[in-house]
Amino acid sequence: MTVLVTKEAPDFTATAVMGDGSFKDDFKLSDYRGKKVVLFFYPLDFTFVCPSELIAFDHRMAEFEERGAQVIGCSIDSHFTHLAWRNTDINNGGIGPVKYPLVADLNKNIARDFDVLFNEAIALRGSFLIDEEGVVRHQVVNDLPLGRNIDEMLRMVDALSFHQSHGEVCPAGWQQGKPGMKGSTEGVAEYLTEHAGAL
């Protein structure tokens, strides 16, 4: 599997269902340069683990927006299927009107470019945090049965913002509001002396 961290995220142009339910035929990842992007792939619309993830992202949208991060979902389904899933009530297996774009990847090229295409059929549960310059800073890929942790993605957004603002690095288990450490031997020693018991 390709590791995209530190590399420019593959750009794409595709049709997407936007947060207001409209279709956008020339949806481009590069249009979001200047802000952080959380791009996540999921296997298929109208399945089982997937709606729990898409609804969980939707429930946390205000928190992503507060951090200046754009959430984008992507699967190999058509934009028509995405829209039908949005228009299906949660109690009937739908996801309701989620507030972020859902990209249609019918030819599977986006999943292929991000190296999450499984058996040339569907996407694994890949999650990518892309910075303001279009560079991938974090990626994690789950197997099909394993739903992802939205809190962890929010933590990664916070950690990247902290590093960008303070120049310090984020130790194990770092949370917003906690101290970072200087990226030097002395900084690590100082941090571990003060916080080793909390690790």
Steps between C-alpha positions, in 0.01 A plus 500: 500500500623845412577735788389847391604683818735791414393480134257718309153347502392375155263758355176394337199640321173313545128542555394547860180542696553815705380566854188673368407200284603658168728336245838653418646352182847653527574435866878532552707416804736786410213749539548456875862618506543744785311289753544161660311214336388173655444266207357162587416199285235242580397182318140549386178690552210309659724269704544442873812648662511789251187688616628504857819669380334752270246596765777526762692740274181701448436522876850647546486745209483806721824390667676453166368836379623674817845369413477619140497143366292384204365144516457313168369144460566279198388159376468321167124564489341746257386845604143379443551221756659747741195725467260210548687399818485858632127507423437176691404531865752378754241256637481340154875457446570847367734772624275803473616838364866492605660844481817413306566397139483138386719436196405243234795284395330273248818432300685432829790724401489710816511194727773358276708820520472503881583125500192394693330303222440142616493219244429759228148510643439730797695738722640409837428739787781744426523834683734779393578834666624745238651834596444845352772442239343175379750273677384183676598524868316198643349184356344188644334212317257260666386165370134474397356376835677765710327837540720803546531733800382855423643631829845388389471695177399810695803443723723483193356827368572659839851356512585630153362845586698503826821412318434764233431767762769421758768310312499236772432130449218298654590204725304178544137556595526877456167683535406860431594713799788272601865604466706405199873452501794649318627281218845453649678255731481756780132568433414130510697449822331799661153383397557141617638618833184700565233279336626140477252384764209621287601309186 
